[in-house]
Amino acid sequence: MFPLLMLLFIVVPMVEIGLFIQVGGLLGLWPTIAIVFFTAVIGASLVRSQGIATLTLVQSKLQQGEMPTQEIIEGMLLAVAGVLLLTPGFMTDALGLILLLPPSRAKVAQILMQKITLKSNFTHFGGGFSHHHHSDDAANGDVFDGEYERKDNHSDNNSNHRLP
């Protein structure tokens, strides 16, 4: 994870600087600055409206007794889109815009949900693959009963001790 973050912190600013130079050379300084400013303002406004719509969907699903997993992940993606749109740069604006559009955001959320579900299946019980979950154990009647005996080195090894 650290090498990926390090790569992002190096590559993203380099690409953004290159894009600023290209666009600035093509359009000039002030139009380039105006584009960056307006994408931030418009992006923040759109993130706000999309966020309110997503929050409304979350509340609706909760009232229906459903888990709003997709909507929660989309809400997190909207927060990421907001950060990307507020960050000066053309590449970050493009990525933020992709996450801001409902169809592409929904697709990214579905991909993330699949990865999270797959990963949780593999990490269940300390990294081993499991075919069922804890909640299924109680419903299936899988109850383990046992007895124990406490032995202390300082006392008689043949005596049983009761816990308070």
NORHU-V991550 format. One record per pair of residues at least 12 apart in sequence whose C-alpha atoms are under 8 Angstrom apart, sorted by the first residue. I is the first residue (numbers start at 1). J is the second residue. Records with the same first field share a line. If there is no record, write none. Layout:
BEGIN
I = J, J
END
This chain:
BEGIN
15 = 91
16 = 89, 90, 91
19 = 89, 90, 91
20 = 32, 89, 90
36 = 88, 89, 90
37 = 88
39 = 85, 86, 93
40 = 85, 86, 87, 88
41 = 86
43 = 82, 85, 86, 97
44 = 82, 85, 86
46 = 100
47 = 78, 79, 81, 82, 100
50 = 78, 100
51 = 75, 78
54 = 71, 72, 74, 75
55 = 71, 75
57 = 71
58 = 71, 72
70 = 106, 109, 110, 113
73 = 109, 113
74 = 105, 106, 109
77 = 99, 105, 109
78 = 99, 100
80 = 96, 99
81 = 95, 96, 97, 99, 100
82 = 96
83 = 96
84 = 96
85 = 97
149 = 161
END
